[in-house]
């Protein structure tokens, strides 16, 4: 017999409908109310390298990073606005 998940539950209710977030909840990706991050309308844009999540190279030595000159390039976004990628060593 499969185990039932514990905790507050998933993103659907018992009938399978998508739950709505509690009052005051805002999406952690786009900072808009009304949906969970898993249902964010900006999710595809972030995955495609568009306007979405920006990430810093936490824990990666700077000597292993190389600056990318392409404006739309994906990679690690530094505080000064430049974009860097990890270079193989």
KACOR-V508793 format. One line per field, one symbol per residue. psi: psi as a letter, one per 40 degrees, with the letter a starting at -180 (. if undefined). A space follows every 50 residues. Layout:
# KACOR-V508793
psi = ???
This chain:
# KACOR-V508793
psi = hiihiiaeiaeiadeeihiiiihehihedefiieiiddeheedddddeea hbhiiighehideeihhhehdeiiahhideeihiihhi.
